[in-house]
Amino acid sequence: MFYRRNIGSAQQVLRIGAGLATCVAGFAYFQGMSAWAICAGGAVLALTGFVGYCPMCTVAGLVSGKRHD
């Protein structure tokens, strides 16, 4: 693998759910490019949950929700 998982199982489930909900809400409440942009953000959130790796958590030094010093 090219990456090490840095988010836990519970956070993965939450990210996938929140990402999918963001995509649905984007198309339900917005139109045009705004809907696509919101859906893209939700898709990134769901993708990080699906693979279990978040690049921003790595930058912040977080591993499985805990700060790694």
SVG drawing of the C-alpha trace seen along z (x, -y; Angstrom):
<svg xmlns="http://www.w3.org/2000/svg" viewBox="-34 -27 40 29">
<polyline fill="none" stroke="black" stroke-width="0.4" points="0.0,0.0 1.0,-3.6 -0.5,-4.9 -1.1,-3.9 -4.7,-4.1 -5.0,-7.1 -8.7,-7.2 -10.6,-4.7 -13.6,-2.6 -16.2,-4.8 -14.8,-7.9 -14.8,-6.0 -18.5,-5.2 -19.3,-8.8 -17.2,-10.2 -18.9,-7.9 -22.4,-8.8 -21.7,-12.6 -20.1,-12.5 -23.1,-10.8 -25.5,-13.1 -23.6,-16.1 -23.9,-14.9 -27.6,-14.3 -28.2,-17.7 -26.1,-19.5 -28.3,-18.3 -31.5,-18.6 -31.0,-22.3 -28.7,-23.7 -28.5,-23.9 -25.8,-24.0 -22.1,-24.4 -22.9,-25.0 -24.5,-21.5 -21.6,-19.9 -19.0,-21.7 -20.9,-20.7 -21.2,-17.1 -17.4,-17.0 -16.7,-18.0 -19.0,-15.3 -17.4,-12.8 -13.9,-13.6 -15.2,-13.2 -16.8,-9.8 -13.6,-8.7 -11.4,-9.4 -13.8,-7.4 -13.8,-4.5 -10.0,-4.2 -9.4,-5.1 -6.8,-7.7 -7.1,-11.5 -4.1,-13.6 -5.1,-16.5 -5.1,-14.3 -1.5,-13.4 -0.5,-17.0 -2.1,-17.8 -0.3,-14.8 -3.5,-12.9 -3.5,-9.1 -6.9,-7.3 -8.3,-10.4 -5.4,-10.9 -2.6,-13.4 0.7,-11.7 3.7,-13.6"/>
</svg>
